[in-house]
Amino acid sequence: MATTSSLTLLFLIALTLQTLIINCSPVQDPETIVEEVHRNINASMNRRKLGYFSCGTGNPMDDCWRCDPNWEKNRQRLADCAIGFGKQAIGGRDGRIYVVTDSGDDDPVNPKPGTLRYAVIQDEPLWITFARDMVIQLKEELLMNSFKTIDGRGASVHIAGGPCITIQFVTNIIIHGLHIHDCKQGGNADVRDSPRHYGWRTISDGDGVSIFGGSHIWVDHCSLSNCNDGLVDAIHGSTAITISNNYMTHHDKVMLLGHSDSYTQDKNMQVTIAFNHFGEGLVQRMPRCRHGYFHVVNNDYTHWEMYAIGGSAAPTINSQGNRFLAPDYRFSKEVTKHEDAPVSEWKNWNWRSDGDLMLNGAFFTPSGAGASSSYAKASSLGARPSSLVGAITTSAGALNCKKGSRC
C-alpha cells in the first residue's frame, strides 16, 4: 500500500503536470518533472495551502479535505482542493461565511435577507452554508454573482421543483453538496442578479446548473436528476470548469458542453469531468461536446440508453481510466456518437480512449490522428487505473456530513 509521503509525491507530480498544461508550456520529460517537483515540494504546499490529508482513497479532491474531523470549522479550505481545468475556482474562499436561514423565495427582485437568493446576488465574496435541512423551490432562476460558494455540507439541501441555478457572465463559483432535481423552466419575469441591478429574463431552459459565459467553475459532490433540459450545461464561451464527484440519474440529455456548431467562441472551452457516477435512468450526453477540449477521467458509467459520450464540430475528447458498462440493448453498446457529420469529416476529430474498462460489449470508436499536443491540452489531471473507479466514485453525489467527524 502506498505511504502518505508517496501519495503526496504522486499528487504533486500530477499538480506540476497540470500547471504545465494549463499554462500551455511545452510538455517536459518525466525526469525533468520529478526534479521540478522535488525543488518546489514545500513551495507547492504553502502556495496552495493544501495540507493534503491523505485518506488513501485515490480521489485527490476528497483526500484533500474529507479526512479532517474539523472540516466544519475549516470549510473554506475546500476551495484549495479542486483539480482539473476548474482548479482555480476559489468561490467565496476569501469572504465571510453566510448562513441561509430561510428556505423561501417569495420575491426574486427584492429577496429577503437570510434567503439563498439574497446571498448569491451580493457583490462581496461569500461562503454560503445552511442552518438546517431545507427544500428550496425557487420562483425564478437563481442568478449568481461572482466569488460565491454554495456549500451544502452538514445539511440536506434540495434545490427542486422550480427553476434552478444559473451562472451567467460571472466567475469563481463553487457548487458543492446539493441535491438538484426536478428543475423547471422560468422566465418572463424580472430577476435580480446584484444589489444594483435586476432585469427581464426570457424563458429559461430548465437546467439543473446552467453555465453561460462563465469561467472558473467547480461543481462537486452534487446529486442531480430529472430536470427539464440538461443537468449541467456549459455554453457561450464558458471555460475553466471542473465537474466532479457528482451522482447523475434519471435524465435524458445529461450534459451539453458547447452552444452550437456555429458558435466558434467555444473553441476555448476546457472542461474536466472526473470521478462522477453516471447512474440509472440516463439516456445520452455524458457529455455532448462541441469545439473545445474535454478530459473525461475516472468516471463510472453504469447506465446509458443511446450513448455515453458524443459531440460535433471537432471537439478534442480524451477519455481516460473510465469504466463503461454497456446496456443489454443490442444497438446501444457503443460509448461514442460522432454527431452531425459524415465519416469523412469526423474521422479527423481527435477522440481517444486510454485505459478505459469496457464491459458487457461496450466499445469506443476513436478518431483523429491523436496529435500529442491536442491531448496534452485536454489532459488536466493524472488518471488512475480504471480498476479503481468503483472505489474512487463510491461516494459520488451529495455527502452525509456530520459535524465533528470525518465527512
N, C-alpha and C positions, 0 to 999 in steps of 0.2 A: 504493500500500500504506500502511496506517495506521502512523504512528510509534508508538514506545513511549509517548511522552507522551500521544498522543491515545487510545491503548488504555487507558492508566491513567485518563484523564479519563472515558472511557465506562464503565469498571469502577466508578469512584467514583459516577457518576450512578446506575448500577444499584444500588450499595450504599445510596445515600441513599434511593432508591425503596423498597428492601427495608425499611429501618428505619422509614420512614413507614408502610408497610403492616403490618408485623408488630406495630407498636405501635398499630395501629388509628387512626392520625392521619388527619385529612382529607387527601385527595389534593390536592396543590398543582399549580399550573400549571407548565409546563416552565421558564419563565424563572426562577421562584422557586427551583425545584430546582437549576438551574445556578448561581444566585447562592449558594445554600447550599453547594454543592459547593466553589466557589472559596473561600468563607470558611473551610471546615473541611478543606481538602485535606490539609494537613500533620497536623492532629489525627487525621484518619481513619487515615492510615498508621501513626502512632505507636500509636494505640489498639489497632488490630487486629494490629499487628506483621507486616503482610503482606509488606513489602518488594517484593512483586509483580514477580518475574522474568517479563517478557513474552516468551514464545516465539512469540507471534502465532498460536497455533493456533485462536483463537476460543473455546477452552474455558477460562473464567476459573479454575476449580478447578485444572486441570492447570498453567496458566501461572503459578499462584501458587507452585509448588514444583518442577515437573519439570525446569526449566532449570538447576537448581542441581547442579553436579557433585559437591558435597559434601552431597547430600541425606542420605546415611547418617549423617553427623555431626550433622545438623540435623533428625533425624526428627520431633521434636515440633512443628516449625513447620507440619507438615501440618494440625494442629488449627486453625490460623487460616485455612484455605483453603476451608472449607465455605461454600456459599451455599444459598439456599432456606430453607425452614421449619426445617431442622435445622442452620442455620448456627451456633447457639450450642453445639453439641455439642463439648465440648473433650476428651472422653475422659480419657486419663491424662496430658494435657499437663503438668500441674503436679506429676507424680510422677516416680519414678525409672524407669529402663529395666530391665525384667526379661526375661532371655533364657531361652526354653524350650529345654532340652537333652534332654528325654526325651519321646518320642512316645507313651509308654504311658498307659493309663487303667485301671489294674487295680482301683482302689478308689474309687468315686465318693463315699464317705463320708469316707475319710481319704486324700486324694490325696497323692502323693509330691511333695516339693519338686523343682522342675525340670520338672514337667509343666504343660501348658496349664491343666488344671483347677485346680491349686494356685494358679496366678497369678490367674485370673479371680475367685476367691472372696474374695480379700483385701479388707480394708476400705480400705486406702490407695489413692490413685490410682497406677496403673501403666501404663507404655507397654510392651506385650508384643511382643517380637520372637523370632526363631527362629535357633538356632545353625547350622542346615543344612536342606536339603530334608527333608521328612518327610510321611508319611501318618499322620494321627491318626484311629483308629477308636474313637470314644467308646462306652463301655458304656451310658451314660445321657445325658440332655440335659446340655449344658454350661450350667449356671445361672450367669449373670454377676452380679457385684456392680457397683455404680455406679463411675463415673470410671475406666473401663478402655478402652484401645485395643488391639486385636489387629492388629498391623502385619506383614503377610507379605512386605513388600518385601525383596529380596535373597535370597530362598529360594523354592522351590516347595513351598507348604504346602497339603495337601489335608485337609479335614475330610470324611470319606467312610465309607460302609459301616456306619454306626450312627446313633444319634440325633445331632442337630446342635445349633445354637446357640439358646438361649432367653434373651430379655431381658425379665424379668418384674418389674414394680413397681420398676424401677431407672431411673437417669437418667445422661446423659452417657456414651454408648457410641459408639465408632468401630470399625467392622469394615472393614478395608482389605486388599486384595491377597491374598485367599484363594480357593482352589478349593473350592467347597462342592457336593457332589453325592452322589447315591445315599443320601440320608438316610432313615433308618428310624424306626419308632415305638420308643419306650422306655417305661419306667414300671413300675408295680407294684414299686417299689424305693425305698429311701432314697437321697437325693442331698443333698450339702452345697451350700449357697449362700452361706455366710460362715464365718469361723473359729469362730463361736459357735453356728451353727445348721445342722442338717440336718433333713429331713422326708420324709414319704412322698409319692411322686409317682404319680399315676394315669397311665393310658396317654396318651402324647403323640400329637400329630397326625403327626409326622414331617416338619415343615417344615425348610427349609434355615436360615432365620432367622425365629424366632417372636418378635414384639414384643407383649407382653401388659401393658397398663397402663404402658408405658414412655414416656419423653419425652427429647427432645434426643438423637436417634439419627441417625447418619450411616453408611450402608452404601455403600461406594465401591470401584470397581475390583475387584469380585469376579466370578468366573466361576461361575455356578450352573446346575445341571441335574439332572433325573431324581430328584426327591425324592418321598416318599410322599404328601405333601399339597401345600403351597404352597412356592414358592421363597423368597419374602419375604411374610409375613403380619403385619399390624398390627391389633390388636383391643383391646377393653375399655378405651376411653378413652386409647389411645396418641395422642401428638401431637408436633409439632415434629420432623418426620422428613424427611430428605433421602435419596433412593435414587438414586445417580448413577454413571455411567461403568461400569455392570455389563454383562456379556455373559450373556444368558439363553438356554438352548437345551433342546430335548428334554424337554418337560414339558407336562402338561395344564393344570392350574389354577395359573397362574403367580403371581398376586399378589392377595391378598384384603385390602382396607382397610376395616374396619368389621365388627363381630362379627355383628350380625343386624339386621333391620329394626326390631325392637322395642327394641334397646339404644340408647336415645337419648343416652346419655353420649358416644357417638361423634360427636355434632354439633360437638364442639370439636376434632375431628381436623383437622390440617393437614399435608399431605404434598406434598413436591416430588419429582417423578420426572423426572430430567433427564439427557440425554446417554447414555442406555442404548441398547444394541443388543438388540432382541428378535429372535432369530435362528431357525435352523432347528428344526423339530420342535415348535413351540409351538402350542397349541390355543386357549386363551381366557384371560381375566382378566389383561390387561396395562395397567391393573389392573381389578378389580371393586370398586366403591366404594359406601359407604353413608354417608349423613348429612353428612359433613364437607366440607372444601374441599380440592380436589386440583388441583395445577398440573402438567400433563403437557407438558414443554417440550423441544424439540430432541432427541427420541428417533428412532431408526431402526427402523421396523417392517418387516422383510423377510419375515416368515412369520407366518401365523395360519391356523387351520383353521375356527374358528367365528366369532370376532370378536376385536377388539383391546381396546377399552375398553368396559366395561359398568358397570351399577350399579342400585341400587334405593334406596328411602327418601330420595329427593330430595337427592342429593348435588349440590354445585356442581363441575363439571368444566370446566377451562379448558385446552383443547388448543391449543398454540401452536408453530408452527415445526417440527412433526414431519414425517417422511417416511413415508407409508403405501404400501407396495407390496402390493396385494391378491393373494391366491392366484388360480390359474386356475379354481378351482371356481366355477361359476355362482352358487351361493347363498351365497358367503362374501365378497362384495365389500364389505359394509357394515362399517365400522370399529366402529360403536357397537351396543350392545344395551341397551335400556331394559327392565330385568327386573322381573318380579313386579308389574306394574301395568298397567291399561288405558291406552290412549292419552289418555283424558280426564284421567288423573292425571299421566302422565309429560310431557305437553306443557308442563307448568308447571315442570319441573325445569330449572335453569339449566345447560345444556351448550352450549358453543360451540367452534367451530373457527376459529382465527385464524392465517392464513398457513401452514396445513398444505399439504404437497405430496401430492396424491392420484395414484397411479399404477396402471395396469392395471385401471382401473374402480373403484378404491376410492372410497367416499363416506361422509361423516359426516352423521348425522341430528341436527341441532341441536334444542334445545328451550328453552322458557322465554323470558321477556321480555328476558333479557340485562341485568339490572339492574347498573349500573356498580359499585355498592357490593359486590355479591356477587363480581364478577370481580376487583375490587381486592383483596379478601381472599385470593383464590385465585391471585394473581399474585405469585410470590415471587422472581422474577429476570427480567431482560430477555431476551426470546427473540431469537436470531439468525435470519437468514433460513433457510428450510428448505433452500435450495440448498447450504448449508454443512454440513448434517447429516452427510454422508458423512465429511467431514474432521474434524468435531468428535468423532465416535464411532469413528473408525478404531482407537483404542487402547482401546476398551471391554474390560472384563474384567481379570483379573489381569495385571499388567505383569511383564516380564522385566527387572528392575532389577539392574544390576551396580554394585558399589561403585566409586567413583572416576570415574564417568561419568554424564552426564545419563540420567535414567530413561526 
